[in-house]
């Protein structure tokens, strides 16, 4: 599902809280990310970290560079 994918990407990007359980195990939960409440610096940190995760796991298969991905993303945002 999209929610599970978003959770995984967010955790891989380093934006999570860690929980410890009574049996000694631990788990990670994605932090809630609200772009509207972020300043530009925080937004850029999240954006870059998430983009790097997506590049390293998925996007490198279809695009020749991160720059190409960013150009495509910018073009898509023009429609928003």
ZIWO-V68903 format. One record per residue. N is the residue number from 1. RES is the residue in one letter. PSI is psi as a letter, one per 30 degrees, with the letter a starting at -180 (* if undefined). OMEGA is omega in whole degrees, 0 to 359 (NA if undefined). D_FIRST is the distance of its C-alpha to the first C-alpha in Angstrom with 2 decimals. Layout:
# ZIWO-V68903
n=N res=RES psi=PSI omega=OMEGA d_first=D_FIRST
n=N res=RES psi=PSI omega=OMEGA d_first=D_FIRST
This chain:
# ZIWO-V68903
n=1 res=X psi=l omega=180 d_first=0.00
n=2 res=X psi=e omega=181 d_first=3.77
n=3 res=X psi=e omega=178 d_first=5.46
n=4 res=X psi=e omega=178 d_first=5.37
n=5 res=X psi=e omega=178 d_first=6.34
n=6 res=X psi=e omega=179 d_first=8.71
n=7 res=X psi=e omega=181 d_first=10.01
n=8 res=X psi=e omega=181 d_first=10.83
n=9 res=X psi=e omega=181 d_first=12.50
n=10 res=X psi=e omega=178 d_first=14.35
n=11 res=X psi=e omega=179 d_first=15.66
n=12 res=X psi=e omega=180 d_first=16.70
n=13 res=X psi=f omega=176 d_first=18.47
n=14 res=X psi=g omega=181 d_first=20.44
n=15 res=X psi=i omega=184 d_first=19.44
n=16 res=X psi=l omega=169 d_first=18.97
n=17 res=X psi=k omega=182 d_first=21.12
n=18 res=X psi=k omega=181 d_first=22.26
n=19 res=X psi=k omega=177 d_first=22.97
n=20 res=X psi=k omega=184 d_first=25.59
n=21 res=X psi=l omega=183 d_first=25.85
n=22 res=X psi=f omega=180 d_first=29.15
n=23 res=X psi=g omega=179 d_first=28.82
n=24 res=X psi=f omega=178 d_first=28.83
n=25 res=X psi=l omega=179 d_first=25.24
n=26 res=X psi=l omega=179 d_first=23.14
n=27 res=X psi=l omega=179 d_first=19.59
n=28 res=X psi=k omega=176 d_first=18.03
n=29 res=X psi=k omega=180 d_first=16.02
n=30 res=X psi=k omega=173 d_first=15.09
n=31 res=X psi=l omega=175 d_first=17.73
n=32 res=X psi=k omega=182 d_first=17.12
n=33 res=X psi=j omega=177 d_first=17.92
n=34 res=X psi=j omega=184 d_first=19.83
n=35 res=X psi=e omega=182 d_first=21.29
n=36 res=X psi=f omega=182 d_first=23.82
n=37 res=X psi=g omega=181 d_first=25.45
n=38 res=X psi=k omega=169 d_first=25.83
n=39 res=X psi=l omega=186 d_first=29.01
n=40 res=X psi=e omega=181 d_first=29.12
n=41 res=X psi=e omega=180 d_first=29.60
n=42 res=X psi=e omega=178 d_first=26.62
n=43 res=X psi=e omega=181 d_first=24.40
n=44 res=X psi=e omega=178 d_first=25.75
n=45 res=X psi=e omega=180 d_first=25.09
n=46 res=X psi=e omega=182 d_first=21.39
n=47 res=X psi=e omega=182 d_first=21.09
n=48 res=X psi=e omega=181 d_first=22.99
n=49 res=X psi=e omega=179 d_first=21.22
n=50 res=X psi=e omega=179 d_first=17.71
n=51 res=X psi=e omega=179 d_first=19.26
n=52 res=X psi=e omega=177 d_first=20.90
n=53 res=X psi=e omega=181 d_first=17.79
n=54 res=X psi=e omega=178 d_first=16.21
n=55 res=X psi=e omega=185 d_first=19.65
n=56 res=X psi=f omega=184 d_first=20.23
n=57 res=X psi=f omega=190 d_first=17.10
n=58 res=X psi=e omega=194 d_first=16.27
n=59 res=X psi=f omega=181 d_first=18.60
n=60 res=X psi=f omega=181 d_first=21.84
n=61 res=X psi=f omega=186 d_first=21.31
n=62 res=X psi=f omega=184 d_first=21.64
n=63 res=X psi=l omega=183 d_first=23.86
n=64 res=X psi=f omega=181 d_first=27.27
n=65 res=X psi=l omega=174 d_first=27.11
n=66 res=X psi=e omega=179 d_first=25.37
n=67 res=X psi=e omega=178 d_first=27.89
n=68 res=X psi=e omega=178 d_first=26.70
n=69 res=X psi=e omega=180 d_first=23.08
n=70 res=X psi=e omega=177 d_first=24.52
n=71 res=X psi=e omega=178 d_first=26.66
n=72 res=X psi=e omega=179 d_first=23.86
n=73 res=X psi=e omega=179 d_first=21.87
n=74 res=X psi=e omega=179 d_first=25.14
n=75 res=X psi=e omega=178 d_first=25.78
n=76 res=X psi=e omega=180 d_first=22.45
n=77 res=X psi=f omega=177 d_first=23.18
n=78 res=X psi=f omega=180 d_first=26.47
n=79 res=X psi=f omega=183 d_first=24.79
n=80 res=X psi=* omega=NA d_first=23.16
